[in-house]
């Protein structure tokens, strides 16, 4: 396995701050040393960095994470400049420019915004800069927030067509059980598929500084499996971790689809990662198998229930008969119409509603299967 051509590295807040909740500038220096070494080896790097709100908490004098949105956004505003400057100062010492990129889902929800973000990131990389990406927490709202930077990092990896996505965490990787509670827990080194049993192993957020736990990292890794981008979850403070992972060392948990697996294209990844799902449709067993095993469209006859309020053309989650969310797609019916046509064959729909209304619930070209 050769060195990655392009690598996206996500750093969580709990990894970036010290025991007092302030930015650990010594760690940032170590991180930038590794980024500089990777660039010297010919690997371009994008850093997706959490930590703005945590840095702002320290600057504004909050001992604990505020609970109201306005104060959190104020902390993010105060901390963002300090966070980016910390990276820029160290990288500048090594002759590497740094570009700040702040995103919300709103920025990439339409296809043009998605492509513009990709163009900007690619141009920064072409110019020899290291983009430092974060969610624009100062203006994002719950509806348009990524919720955690694990999925933002996955989106960025898909945007730039990365060869490797590394999630630097405060844990060594995915375990068979919580290692803090179960001494027999084993680190899972390799994953080729995220199934229900694996999802059940993931827990919640572990610290007051981060918003994402192992479950959010697992969702991001599952999306990267669909994209064909290998993903590694590892302990970010392990010495030289980025260099070792880039060199192919067995560290943390590596998610990689089997050789020869089909990979989804940019449009489907945009549907699955950038768009905000407006509702959910649940499938019966036959429809679930048709989607997972044959890559089929989802027909109304295979839909057993629908929830949420959405219009035709909105993105919805797709839930299997097991209860797991297996993908996202663009609904061709509104939620009201979906409730009317679910469980009904296309020829019956055509007979009563007209040929133009008889169409898949979600066409396979509009469906990202995780």
C-alpha positions in Angstrom: 0.0 0.0 0.0 1.6 3.3 -1.1 1.4 6.6 0.6 -1.9 8.5 0.2 -2.0 11.2 -2.5 -4.5 13.2 -0.5 -5.4 12.7 3.1 -8.2 14.3 5.3 -7.5 14.5 9.0 -10.2 15.2 11.5 -9.2 16.4 15.0 -11.8 16.3 17.8 -12.2 18.9 20.5 -11.3 16.4 23.3 -8.0 15.7 21.5 -7.2 19.4 20.9 -7.6 20.8 24.4 -5.6 20.2 27.6 -7.0 19.2 31.0 -8.1 22.8 31.7 -10.1 23.1 28.4 -7.6 25.4 26.7 -6.1 24.8 23.3 -3.1 22.6 23.7 -0.6 24.5 21.5 2.1 21.9 22.1 -0.1 19.3 20.6 -1.0 21.5 17.6 2.7 22.0 17.0 3.2 18.3 17.0 0.3 17.8 14.7 1.6 20.5 12.3 5.1 18.8 12.4 3.4 15.6 11.1 1.4 17.5 8.4 4.6 19.2 7.3 6.4 15.9 7.0 3.5 14.4 5.0 3.5 17.4 2.6 7.3 17.0 2.2 6.6 13.3 1.2 4.1 14.4 -1.5 0.9 13.9 0.4 -1.6 16.8 0.4 -3.4 17.3 3.6 -6.8 18.8 4.7 -7.3 19.3 8.4 -10.8 19.3 9.7 -10.5 20.8 13.1 -13.0 21.0 16.0 -12.1 23.1 19.0 -13.4 26.6 18.2 -16.1 26.6 20.9 -13.8 24.9 23.4 -11.1 27.6 22.7 -13.7 30.3 23.1 -14.8 29.0 26.4 -11.3 29.5 27.7 -11.1 33.0 26.2 -14.4 34.1 27.6 -13.9 32.6 31.0 -16.5 29.7 31.0 -15.5 26.8 33.2 -18.1 24.5 31.7 -19.8 24.1 28.3 -22.7 26.7 28.1 -26.1 25.2 27.5 -27.7 28.0 25.4 -27.1 28.3 21.6 -26.3 32.0 21.7 -23.5 31.6 24.2 -22.1 28.6 22.4 -22.0 30.5 19.1 -20.3 33.4 20.9 -17.7 31.0 22.2 -17.2 29.6 18.7 -16.8 33.1 17.3 -14.2 34.1 20.0 -12.3 30.8 19.6 -12.3 30.4 15.8 -9.7 33.1 15.2 -7.4 31.7 17.9 -7.8 28.1 16.6 -7.0 28.9 13.0 -4.1 31.2 14.0 -2.6 28.4 16.1 -2.4 26.2 13.0 -1.3 29.1 10.7 1.6 30.2 12.9 3.2 26.8 13.2 2.6 25.9 9.5 4.1 29.3 8.4 7.3 28.5 10.3 7.6 25.5 7.9 6.8 27.5 4.8 3.3 26.1 4.4 0.4 28.5 4.0 -2.9 27.8 5.7 -6.4 28.5 4.4 -9.5 28.7 6.6 -12.7 27.2 5.3 -15.9 27.5 7.4 -18.9 25.4 6.2 -22.5 24.7 7.2 -24.9 22.3 5.5 -26.6 25.3 4.0 -23.4 26.0 2.0 -23.4 22.6 0.3 -27.1 21.7 0.2 -27.5 22.7 -3.4 -25.4 21.1 -6.0 -23.7 24.4 -7.0 -22.6 25.1 -3.4 -21.3 21.6 -3.1 -19.2 22.1 -6.3 -18.0 25.5 -5.3 -16.8 24.2 -2.0 -14.9 21.5 -3.8 -13.3 24.0 -6.2 -12.1 26.2 -3.4 -10.6 23.3 -1.4 -8.9 21.9 -4.5 -7.5 25.2 -5.5 -6.0 25.7 -2.0 -4.4 22.3 -2.3 -3.0 23.1 -5.8 -1.4 26.3 -4.3 0.4 24.3 -1.7 -1.8 25.4 1.2 -3.2 23.2 4.0 -7.0 24.0 4.3 -8.2 24.0 7.9 -11.9 23.3 7.8 -14.5 23.7 10.6 -18.2 24.0 10.8 -19.3 27.7 10.9 -20.8 27.3 14.4 -21.4 31.1 14.7 -24.2 31.0 12.2 -25.3 27.4 11.9 -28.7 26.3 13.3 -29.8 22.9 14.4 -31.5 22.3 11.1 -28.4 22.9 9.0 -25.7 21.8 11.5 -23.5 18.8 10.8 -23.9 17.9 14.5 -20.3 16.8 14.8 -17.2 17.2 12.7 -16.9 13.4 12.0 -19.5 13.7 9.3 -18.1 17.1 8.2 -14.8 15.4 7.7 -16.5 12.6 5.7 -18.1 15.2 3.5 -14.8 17.0 2.9 -13.1 13.7 2.1 -15.8 13.0 -0.5 -15.6 16.6 -1.8 -11.8 16.4 -2.6 -11.7 12.7 -3.4 -9.3 11.8 -0.6 -7.4 8.5 -0.6 -7.6 8.3 3.2 -9.7 9.8 6.0 -8.3 9.7 9.5 -10.4 10.5 12.6 -8.1 11.4 15.5 -10.0 10.7 18.7 -9.3 10.3 22.4 -9.7 6.5 22.1 -7.6 3.9 20.3 -10.4 2.9 17.9 -13.6 0.8 18.0 -13.8 -1.9 20.7 -16.0 -4.9 21.1 -17.2 -3.2 24.3 -16.5 -0.1 26.4 -12.9 -0.7 27.5 -13.4 1.6 30.5 -16.1 -0.8 31.8 -15.1 -4.1 30.4 -11.4 -5.3 30.8 -12.0 -8.0 28.2 -12.9 -5.5 25.5 -10.9 -6.0 22.3 -9.8 -3.5 19.7 -11.4 -4.2 16.3 -8.5 -3.6 13.8 -10.3 -4.1 10.5 -13.9 -3.5 9.4 -15.3 -4.1 5.9 -19.0 -3.6 6.7 -21.0 -1.7 9.3 -23.9 -3.9 10.4 -26.4 -3.8 13.2 -24.1 -5.7 15.6 -21.2 -3.3 15.0 -23.5 -0.3 15.4 -24.6 -1.6 18.8 -21.0 -1.4 20.0 -20.8 2.4 19.6 -21.6 4.6 22.6 -22.3 8.3 23.1 -20.1 11.4 23.5 -17.3 10.9 26.0 -16.3 14.4 27.2 -17.8 17.8 27.8 -15.6 19.3 25.0 -16.8 17.1 22.1 -20.2 16.6 20.5 -19.5 13.3 18.7 -19.0 9.9 20.2 -18.1 6.6 18.6 -21.6 6.3 17.0 -20.9 9.5 15.0 -17.6 8.2 13.9 -19.2 4.9 12.8 -21.7 6.8 10.7 -18.9 8.7 9.0 -16.9 5.5 8.4 -20.0 3.9 6.9 -20.4 6.7 4.5 -16.8 6.4 3.5 -17.2 2.7 2.9 -19.8 3.7 0.3 -17.5 6.2 -1.2 -14.6 3.8 -1.3 -12.4 5.9 0.9 -10.5 4.0 3.6 -11.1 5.4 7.1 -9.0 5.0 10.3 -10.2 5.8 13.8 -7.3 6.2 16.1 -5.9 8.0 19.2 -4.8 11.4 18.0 -2.2 11.9 20.8 -0.3 8.8 19.9 3.2 9.9 18.8 3.6 10.2 15.1 0.2 8.7 14.5 -0.5 10.5 11.1 2.8 9.4 9.7 2.3 5.8 10.8 -1.2 5.6 9.5 -0.1 7.1 6.2 2.7 4.6 6.0 0.2 1.7 6.3 0.9 0.8 10.0 -1.9 -1.2 11.7 -3.2 1.4 14.1 -6.7 1.9 15.5 -9.6 0.6 13.5 -9.4 0.7 9.7 -12.6 0.7 7.7 -12.1 -0.4 4.1 -14.4 -2.1 1.6 -13.3 -5.4 0.1 -11.4 -5.1 -3.2 -13.6 -4.8 -6.2 -16.5 -3.3 -4.3 -18.7 -0.8 -6.1 -18.2 2.8 -5.1 -20.8 5.6 -5.3 -20.2 8.7 -7.4 -20.2 12.3 -6.3 -23.9 13.0 -6.8 -25.0 10.2 -4.6 -22.4 11.1 -2.0 -23.8 14.7 -2.0 -27.3 13.2 -1.5 -26.2 11.1 1.4 -23.7 13.5 3.2 -24.7 17.1 2.4 -28.4 17.1 2.2 -30.6 17.3 5.4 -33.0 14.3 5.5 -36.6 15.6 5.9 -38.2 12.2 6.8 -37.9 8.5 6.8 -39.4 5.6 4.8 -39.3 2.0 6.2 -39.1 -1.0 3.9 -40.3 -4.5 4.1 -38.0 -7.5 3.8 -38.3 -7.9 0.1 -37.6 -4.3 -0.7 -34.7 -4.3 1.7 -33.1 -7.3 -0.1 -33.8 -5.8 -3.5 -32.0 -2.6 -2.5 -29.0 -4.2 -0.8 -28.5 -7.3 -3.0 -29.6 -6.1 -6.4 -29.2 -2.3 -6.3 -32.9 -1.9 -7.2 -35.0 1.2 -7.0 -37.5 1.4 -4.1 -41.0 0.9 -5.3 -44.1 2.0 -3.3 -45.2 -1.6 -2.8 -42.1 -2.2 -0.6 -42.7 0.8 1.6 -44.4 -0.1 4.9 -44.4 3.3 6.7 -43.3 6.9 6.3 -42.6 9.5 8.9 -41.7 13.2 8.8 -43.0 16.0 6.6 -41.3 16.2 3.2 -42.0 17.3 -0.4 -41.2 15.4 -3.6 -37.6 16.1 -4.3 -36.5 16.1 -0.6 -34.0 13.7 0.8 -35.2 11.0 3.2 -33.6 8.3 5.3 -34.3 4.7 4.2 -34.8 2.2 7.0 -34.5 -1.6 6.5 -36.8 -4.2 7.9 -34.2 -4.7 10.7 -34.7 -1.1 11.8 -31.2 0.0 10.6 -30.9 3.1 8.4 -29.3 1.7 5.2 -29.3 4.8 3.0 -30.6 8.1 1.9 -32.4 9.1 -1.3 -34.5 11.7 -3.0 -38.2 10.9 -2.6 -40.4 11.1 -5.7 -43.5 11.5 -3.6 -44.4 13.9 -0.9 -44.9 12.5 2.6 -48.7 12.8 2.1 -48.6 11.0 -1.2 -46.2 8.4 0.1 -48.6 7.5 2.9 -51.3 7.0 0.2 -49.3 4.8 -2.2 -47.2 2.8 0.2 -47.8 -0.9 -0.2 -49.4 -0.5 -3.6 -48.1 -1.8 -6.9 -47.3 0.6 -9.7 -50.0 -0.7 -12.1 -52.6 -0.1 -9.4 -51.2 3.5 -8.8 -51.3 4.1 -12.5 -54.9 2.9 -12.8 -56.2 5.3 -10.1 -53.8 8.2 -10.2 -52.5 8.2 -13.7 -49.4 6.9 -15.5 -47.3 10.0 -14.6 -47.9 9.3 -10.8 -46.7 5.7 -11.1 -43.0 5.9 -10.3 -40.5 4.6 -7.8 -40.6 5.9 -4.3 -36.9 6.5 -4.7 -35.1 5.7 -8.0 -31.8 3.9 -7.7 -30.0 6.8 -9.4 -31.1 9.0 -6.5 -30.2 6.6 -3.7 -27.0 6.3 -1.6 -26.8 2.9 0.0 -24.6 2.9 3.1 
